[in-house]
Amino acid sequence: MDTLNAEMIRRRDFFRGSGTRQQEVAVMACPVCGCKSFFLKDPNNAHEVYSFDLEAGGVVFSEDVEATQCPEVGEDTPIECSDCAWHGRFKELKG
C-alpha cells in the first residue's frame, strides 16, 4: 500500500469520529505560519466558533466546548488559522 492510501485510511478512521474530545491525526500545522491552533464556524450559526489545537494526539477542542458539542472535523471541513489569515479545508493542512 502506498503512503497516500495509508494516509487516506488513517484519515478515514479519524473522520468517523469517536465522540471524544480528542481524535487521532498526524501532527499538522498551518501551511502559512506553522501554527497549530485553529477554529471552525458552526454551519448553522456563523457567529458560533469552535477553537481547537492540533497536538500529537490529534484534534483537541478548547475546554469551553462540551464534549458532546464537539463538531466532527472532516476532510472538507472549512477551518481558519488562529494566528494568521489562512483559511481552507482541513485536508489542506501539512504534516
Contacts in CASP RR format, 6 or more apart in sequence:
PFRMAT RR
TARGET T0000
AUTHOR 0000-0000-0000
METHOD contacts of the structure
MODEL  1
MDTLNAEMIRRRDFFRGSGTRQQEVAVMACPVCGCKSFFLKDPNNAHEVY
SFDLEAGGVVFSEDVEATQCPEVGEDTPIECSDCAWHGRFKELKG
1 9 0 8 1.000
7 26 0 8 1.000
10 24 0 8 1.000
10 25 0 8 1.000
10 26 0 8 1.000
11 25 0 8 1.000
11 75 0 8 1.000
11 91 0 8 1.000
13 24 0 8 1.000
14 23 0 8 1.000
14 24 0 8 1.000
14 25 0 8 1.000
14 58 0 8 1.000
15 72 0 8 1.000
15 73 0 8 1.000
15 74 0 8 1.000
15 75 0 8 1.000
17 23 0 8 1.000
17 72 0 8 1.000
19 67 0 8 1.000
19 68 0 8 1.000
19 70 0 8 1.000
20 67 0 8 1.000
20 70 0 8 1.000
21 60 0 8 1.000
21 61 0 8 1.000
21 65 0 8 1.000
21 67 0 8 1.000
21 70 0 8 1.000
22 55 0 8 1.000
22 57 0 8 1.000
22 58 0 8 1.000
22 59 0 8 1.000
22 60 0 8 1.000
23 58 0 8 1.000
23 59 0 8 1.000
23 73 0 8 1.000
24 57 0 8 1.000
24 58 0 8 1.000
25 54 0 8 1.000
25 57 0 8 1.000
25 58 0 8 1.000
25 59 0 8 1.000
26 95 0 8 1.000
27 36 0 8 1.000
27 54 0 8 1.000
27 55 0 8 1.000
27 56 0 8 1.000
27 57 0 8 1.000
27 58 0 8 1.000
27 95 0 8 1.000
28 36 0 8 1.000
28 54 0 8 1.000
28 93 0 8 1.000
28 94 0 8 1.000
28 95 0 8 1.000
29 35 0 8 1.000
29 36 0 8 1.000
29 54 0 8 1.000
29 93 0 8 1.000
29 94 0 8 1.000
29 95 0 8 1.000
30 36 0 8 1.000
30 38 0 8 1.000
30 81 0 8 1.000
30 83 0 8 1.000
30 84 0 8 1.000
30 86 0 8 1.000
30 93 0 8 1.000
31 86 0 8 1.000
31 92 0 8 1.000
31 93 0 8 1.000
31 94 0 8 1.000
32 81 0 8 1.000
32 84 0 8 1.000
32 85 0 8 1.000
32 86 0 8 1.000
33 81 0 8 1.000
33 83 0 8 1.000
33 84 0 8 1.000
33 86 0 8 1.000
34 83 0 8 1.000
35 81 0 8 1.000
35 82 0 8 1.000
35 83 0 8 1.000
35 84 0 8 1.000
36 53 0 8 1.000
36 54 0 8 1.000
36 55 0 8 1.000
37 51 0 8 1.000
37 52 0 8 1.000
37 53 0 8 1.000
37 54 0 8 1.000
37 81 0 8 1.000
37 82 0 8 1.000
37 83 0 8 1.000
38 51 0 8 1.000
38 52 0 8 1.000
38 53 0 8 1.000
38 54 0 8 1.000
38 79 0 8 1.000
38 80 0 8 1.000
38 81 0 8 1.000
38 82 0 8 1.000
39 49 0 8 1.000
39 50 0 8 1.000
39 51 0 8 1.000
39 52 0 8 1.000
39 79 0 8 1.000
39 80 0 8 1.000
39 82 0 8 1.000
40 49 0 8 1.000
40 50 0 8 1.000
40 52 0 8 1.000
40 71 0 8 1.000
40 73 0 8 1.000
40 77 0 8 1.000
40 78 0 8 1.000
40 79 0 8 1.000
40 80 0 8 1.000
41 48 0 8 1.000
41 49 0 8 1.000
41 50 0 8 1.000
41 78 0 8 1.000
41 80 0 8 1.000
42 48 0 8 1.000
42 49 0 8 1.000
42 50 0 8 1.000
42 71 0 8 1.000
50 61 0 8 1.000
50 62 0 8 1.000
50 65 0 8 1.000
50 69 0 8 1.000
50 70 0 8 1.000
50 71 0 8 1.000
51 61 0 8 1.000
51 62 0 8 1.000
51 65 0 8 1.000
51 82 0 8 1.000
52 59 0 8 1.000
52 60 0 8 1.000
52 61 0 8 1.000
52 62 0 8 1.000
52 65 0 8 1.000
52 73 0 8 1.000
53 59 0 8 1.000
53 60 0 8 1.000
53 62 0 8 1.000
54 60 0 8 1.000
54 93 0 8 1.000
59 73 0 8 1.000
61 70 0 8 1.000
71 77 0 8 1.000
73 79 0 8 1.000
73 90 0 8 1.000
74 90 0 8 1.000
74 91 0 8 1.000
75 89 0 8 1.000
75 90 0 8 1.000
75 91 0 8 1.000
76 89 0 8 1.000
76 90 0 8 1.000
76 91 0 8 1.000
77 89 0 8 1.000
77 90 0 8 1.000
78 87 0 8 1.000
78 88 0 8 1.000
78 89 0 8 1.000
79 87 0 8 1.000
79 88 0 8 1.000
79 89 0 8 1.000
79 90 0 8 1.000
80 86 0 8 1.000
80 87 0 8 1.000
80 88 0 8 1.000
81 87 0 8 1.000
END
